[in-house]
Amino acid sequence: MDSGIQKSILQMARGAIQERADYEMSSLLNNILDPNTSATAARKLTITLTLKPDDTRQNITVSCVATSKLAATNPVTTALYVADEDTIVEMVPQIPGQMAVDGTEQDAPPMLKLVKTAM
């Protein structure tokens, strides 16, 4: 074969295999830049090439799947205060009725909706 026309498998399928890798790479980079994810978590790009020859071993079907494993979003936490069996409120840095910096009155903290029976 003439070495001038040899290509990498990633350039085959009119560049579609390489395009799949580039597409998943965009998802990875967006996930890295997302402030809601861990800055140092590892991300992974997996390219799976499946080669399936026919009975004569002359025709080979090549399929490609590119997948990415992204970092999960950072957990969101809050704290609850149990006043009694029926009163559970979210602990927030405010005092109900106190004046806020902007001159408005602080709201009462939200109460947790308690469901005692399943529907």
C-alpha positions in Angstrom: 0.0 0.0 0.0 1.0 3.6 -0.6 2.0 5.1 2.7 0.6 8.5 1.5 -3.0 7.4 1.9 -2.7 5.5 5.2 -4.8 6.9 8.0 -5.3 6.3 11.7 -8.5 4.4 12.6 -9.6 7.6 14.4 -9.7 9.4 11.0 -11.8 6.7 9.3 -15.5 6.9 8.7 -14.9 10.4 7.1 -13.7 11.7 10.4 -16.8 10.6 12.4 -14.8 8.5 14.9 -12.6 11.5 15.8 -15.6 13.7 15.9 -17.2 11.5 18.5 -14.1 11.8 20.7 -14.1 15.5 20.2 -17.8 15.8 21.1 -17.3 13.9 24.4 -14.2 15.9 25.1 -16.4 19.0 25.1 -18.7 17.5 27.7 -15.6 16.7 29.8 -14.3 20.2 29.6 -17.7 21.7 30.4 -17.9 19.5 33.5 -14.4 20.5 34.6 -15.3 24.2 34.3 -18.6 23.8 36.1 -18.3 25.3 39.6 -20.9 22.9 40.9 -18.5 19.9 40.4 -15.2 19.0 42.2 -12.3 20.8 40.6 -9.9 17.8 41.2 -12.2 14.8 40.4 -11.0 12.6 37.6 -13.0 12.5 34.4 -12.7 9.7 31.8 -13.2 9.5 28.1 -13.6 6.0 26.8 -13.6 5.1 23.1 -14.8 1.6 22.3 -14.0 0.3 18.8 -15.8 -3.0 17.9 -14.5 -4.9 14.9 -16.8 -7.6 13.5 -15.4 -9.6 10.5 -17.6 -11.6 8.2 -17.2 -15.3 7.5 -14.5 -14.7 4.9 -12.5 -12.4 7.2 -12.3 -9.9 4.3 -15.0 -7.5 5.3 -14.8 -6.0 8.8 -17.5 -3.8 10.2 -16.1 -1.2 12.6 -18.3 0.6 15.1 -17.3 3.3 17.6 -18.9 4.5 20.8 -17.4 7.3 22.7 -18.5 7.8 26.3 -17.5 10.1 29.1 -17.6 9.7 32.8 -18.2 13.1 34.4 -17.8 14.3 37.9 -21.0 14.4 40.0 -22.2 17.8 41.2 -21.1 18.8 44.6 -23.5 17.9 47.4 -25.8 20.5 48.7 -26.4 20.5 52.5 -28.7 22.1 55.0 -29.6 21.6 58.6 -32.9 20.9 60.2 -34.1 21.6 63.8 -36.6 19.4 65.4 -38.7 21.5 67.8 -41.3 18.8 68.5 -42.9 15.8 66.7 -44.8 18.0 64.3 -42.5 21.0 63.9 -39.2 20.7 62.0 -37.7 23.8 60.5 -34.7 24.5 58.4 -31.8 26.2 60.3 -30.9 29.3 58.4 -28.7 32.2 59.4 -31.5 34.6 60.3 -33.8 35.6 63.2 -37.4 35.9 62.2 -38.6 39.5 62.6 -35.1 40.9 62.7 -34.3 43.7 60.3 -32.1 42.7 57.4 -29.3 44.9 56.1 -31.5 46.2 53.3 -34.2 47.3 55.8 -36.6 44.5 55.2 -37.8 42.1 57.9 -36.4 38.6 58.0 -38.8 35.8 57.1 -39.4 32.9 59.3 -37.4 29.8 58.3 -39.3 27.3 56.1 -41.0 24.3 57.9 -40.5 20.8 56.6 -43.6 19.2 55.1 -44.2 16.0 57.0 -45.9 13.1 55.3 -47.1 10.5 57.8 -48.9 8.1 55.4 -48.2 6.9 51.9 -50.8 7.4 49.3 
